[in-house]
C-alpha cells in the first residue's frame, strides 16, 4: 500500500528524484522555508473540507521539514 503522506508515488520523477528535492534545490533558504510554511498553513486551513486527518498529517510532514531546515 502506498504511503500518501510520507512517500507518495505521484511525487517521484522518472529519475527517482522527489519533487520536494527539486524545489529545495531551486530556492534560497528563505524561499524554501516560506514554501514549507505555506504548505503547513494550506493543509491545516482546509483539513475539514478536504482530506481530514490525512491533511493534518501532511501539514505535520511539512512542519517537520521546516523544523529540520530552519536556521535560527
C-alpha positions as CSV (number, residue, x, y, z in Angstrom):
1,X,0.0,0.0,0.0
2,X,1.3,3.4,-0.9
3,X,2.1,6.0,1.8
4,X,0.3,9.1,0.5
5,X,1.8,11.4,3.2
6,X,5.5,10.4,3.6
7,X,6.3,8.8,0.2
8,X,3.6,9.5,-2.4
9,X,4.3,7.7,-5.7
10,X,3.0,10.6,-7.7
11,X,5.7,13.0,-6.5
12,X,8.6,10.9,-7.7
13,X,10.0,11.8,-11.1
14,X,11.2,9.4,-13.7
15,X,14.7,9.5,-12.3
16,X,13.8,8.9,-8.6
17,X,14.1,12.5,-7.6
18,X,11.2,13.7,-5.4
19,X,9.6,17.0,-6.3
20,X,10.4,18.4,-2.8
21,X,14.1,17.8,-3.6
22,X,13.9,19.7,-6.9
23,X,12.0,22.6,-5.2
24,X,14.6,22.8,-2.4
25,X,17.4,22.9,-4.9
26,X,15.9,25.8,-6.8
27,X,15.0,28.1,-3.9
28,X,17.1,30.1,-1.4
29,X,16.9,29.1,2.2
30,X,14.4,31.8,3.0
31,X,12.2,31.0,0.0
32,X,12.3,27.3,0.9
33,X,11.3,28.0,4.5
34,X,8.4,30.1,3.1
35,X,7.3,27.3,0.8
36,X,7.2,24.9,3.7
37,X,5.3,27.3,5.9
38,X,2.8,28.0,3.2
39,X,2.1,24.3,2.9
40,X,1.6,23.9,6.6
41,X,-1.0,26.7,6.5
42,X,-2.7,25.2,3.4
43,X,-3.2,21.8,4.8
44,X,-4.3,22.9,8.2
45,X,-6.6,25.5,6.6
46,X,-8.6,23.1,4.5
47,X,-8.4,19.8,6.5
48,X,-12.1,19.8,7.4
49,X,-13.2,20.4,3.8
50,X,-10.5,18.2,2.1
51,X,-8.5,15.3,3.4
52,X,-9.4,15.3,7.1
53,X,-6.7,13.6,9.2
54,X,-4.5,12.9,6.1
55,X,-4.3,16.7,5.5
56,X,-3.2,17.2,9.1
57,X,-0.5,14.5,8.6
58,X,0.6,16.3,5.5
59,X,0.8,19.6,7.5
60,X,2.9,17.8,10.1
61,X,5.2,16.5,7.4
62,X,5.9,20.0,6.1
63,X,6.3,21.3,9.6
64,X,8.8,18.6,10.4
65,X,10.8,19.6,7.3
66,X,10.6,23.2,8.3
67,X,12.0,22.4,11.8
68,X,14.8,20.4,10.2
69,X,15.9,23.2,7.8
70,X,15.3,26.3,9.9
71,X,18.3,28.3,10.9
72,X,17.7,30.3,14.0
